[in-house]
Each structure stands twice: as structure tokens, then as C-alpha cells.
């Protein structure tokens, strides 16, 4: 599975508006790296899109996925990748040698993403700042000398790998239409959940 996610990092460049990976300062994110630690920075924005506060963390052991869409920052705070969800029930992907629940597969893939970034950079609205579970958009800086040096949006990668899918509003439209193209990559490639016909029928 690690080979799968690395291949997706290298080959999947998806343009999205607003908080897309193309609109973040990649050099700034890379500059936050510290030897022997995973650095996590959360920037908080007001309604006009201006950064008004910032919190920083560092971990020698990395960060842990606590659900298919959430990971723990510290004992008081989790970050939630909003607008995404796992499929329902069970799934099988023979190519990736996985059979089990959709939730387990998604959480496993999120944990892979959390395992090796040098920096995790997240954006949230200032209204989320005191919440124990904060809606955020997150990016990882991955550096494997000689093979990979990139900043990737977590949500784009998890959608394109078929680990998660977009949630929908009551009218059937996506909560995050800016990421529809990433989900299409997963569907068209039959990656992750999309390899299982039962999921396609949901």
C-alpha cells in the first residue's frame, strides 16, 4: 500500500480552488521542517481569508489517525478532514490485498499519510480554534531523497486513492465540490473502495 500512495503522490496533480495545494506557499511549508520530528502547524483564518492566528506542534513519534477522517494533535484536540467519508460496510480490494470494513481501510490510508511527512500544515477557520474536533484542510511535506520532494493535500490524495469519498448535501451536491476531480481519479482508476462493485452501487 505504501507503494500505491507514493505513486499517487508522484502522479496525481489536481487543481482545485480556494485552499488548494497550488495556493499554499510550498517553500514556507518546507522551511518548517525540523530534524527528527514531524512538525504540525495549524493556521486559523477569518471570514475574509486572512490568517489571524497560528499554533505549532512537534512530535518525535508522529501523529495518529483516530478515525477515517480525524487525527489527534494532542490530548485535547483532533483535526477533522471535513467533507469526506468512508464508504459504508465492507469492501474488498484484491490488488491491495485488503478485505474488511470501509472505515478500517480509510483509517489505514490516513495513518500511512501521517507516518512519514516532515511537516503537516493545516488551515482552519478561527471559529474552530477552541473546538476539540476542528474542521481543517491539511497538507503534508514529504521528502525521500532522490525520489520525492512534494507538498500534497491530504484530502486530494485520500480521494484519489479511493480511501474516502465526498459527502453530499441533502440536495445531492457535494459539500466540497472543489475536490470532485480528485474523487473522479479514484473512481476512474478503480482505486481503493472503487474496486468493489458493491461500493459503486451505494
N, C-alpha and C positions, 0 to 999 in steps of 0.2 A: 504493500500500500504506500510505503514511503516513496517508492519509485514513481507511483502514479501521481502523487501530489507534486513531486519535483518536476515531472514532465508538464503538469498543468501550469506550474509557476513559469516555466520557461516558454510555454507555447500559447498561453491564453492571455491576450491583451484586449481588454474590453473597455470601451469608452462609455462613461456614464457622467451625467451632470452633477451639480451640487458638490457633494463630498466624495467625488471620485478620486481614484488614485492619481489621476492626471492633474488634480488640483491641489495636491499636497506638495510641500517642499521636501522632496526626497533627500536632498543634501542635509537639510536640517534634521530629519529623522535619523539619517545615518550618523550624524555628529553626536547623537545622544548615546551611542554605544559605549559600554564600559567593559573592560576585560574581566572575564569570568562571571559575568552577571547578565541576567535579562532585565533590561530597563523598561519600565512601563510609564508612559506619560499620558495623562488624560487632560485634554484641553476642553474648557467649557465656554460655550458661545451664547451670546444674547440673540434676540429675535432678528437683529439686523445682520447677523453673521459675523460679528466682531468677537474675538477671543477676549474674555473678561477675567478668566482665572485658569490656573493650571496646577495639577497635582502630579508629583513624581514618586515612583516606587522603584525598588531594585530587589531582585531575588537571585540568589545563587542556585536555587533549585528549580526555578521557572514557575509557571502558573498552571493551575489545574482546572480542567473543564468539570463543572458540576452538573451540567445538563447538556442537551444537544445544542443549546444556543447561549449558554452562560458560562463564564469562568470567574473564579474567585480572585479578587485583588488582595484582600486582607480579611481579617476576621469579621469585619463589619460591612464590606462592600463586594458585590458581584457586578460585573458588566454583562449586559444582555445585547446580543446582536438582534436588533428588532426587525420585525417584518419577515422573519424566516421561521420555518418549522420543519421537523422531520415528517416523513410520510407516516401513515397510520399502520399499526400492526407489524407484521413480519415481512421480511424481504430476503431475497437470495440474489447474490451476485457471484456466479461461479468463477469469473475472471479474476476477481479479487479474493476468492476463497472465503466468502462471508455468507453465513446464514444465521439470521437472528432478528431481533427487533429493529425497526427503523430508528428508534431512539438510540439504541446502542451503537449502531453504525455511525450515526451523525456525531454522537459524543466522542467516539473513537477518532473520527476525522478531525474534529475540532482540537482534540488533545494532540494529534500529530502536528497541527499548525502551531500549537502553543509550546511544543517541545524544543524547537531549535531557533526561534528568532533572536537576534541580538537586541532588537528593540521592538516593543509593541506600542504603537501610537494610536490613541483613541480620541474621538471627538464626541461630545455630548452637549446638550443644551444646559444652560446654567440652572434651569428649573429641576434638573435631575440630580444636582450636586449633593443633596442631603438624603437622597433615596438609598435604601440598602441594595436595591437592584436598579441599576441605571441603564437606560437605553443608550446605546452607543454605536458608532461606526468605527471599526478598528482596522489597522494596517500593521503588517509585520515586515521588519527588515531582515532579510535572510542573506547570509554570506557564506558561501562554500568556495574557498579559494580555487580558482581555475575552472569553476563550473557555473557558479550562480552568484549574482550580486543584484538583488532586486527588492523593491518595496511593493507589497501586494496587499490588496484589500481582502480581509478575511471573508467577508460576505460573498464577494465575486468568486473567490476560489472554492468555497464550500458549495455554492450553487453550481458552478461549472463542473465540479466533481460528482454532482448528484448526491451529496451528503444531506443537503437541505433543499427545500423548495420555498417559493414565496407564499406568504399568507395573503388572503384576499379579504376585501371589504364585503359587506352584505350584498352590494350590487354586482359583485363578481370581479371588480377591478382590483389590481394589485395594490397592496399597501406601499410597496416600493417599486413603482414602475421603472425607475432608473436602472434596476437590476434584472429586468426581464430578459435582456440579451444574454446575461450570464446563465440564467436558468435554461435558456434555449440551447446553449452549448452542452449542458448536461443531458438534456433530452435527446438532442440530435446524435450525440455520441453514445447513447445508452450507457452512460456512466453511473456508478453508484446505484441508487434506488431505481433509476430508469431502465436498468437491465431486467427488472422484474415486471412482467406484463400486468401483474395484479396492481402494481403502483400506478401504471399508466391508466388503468381503468378507474382509479379513485377520483 
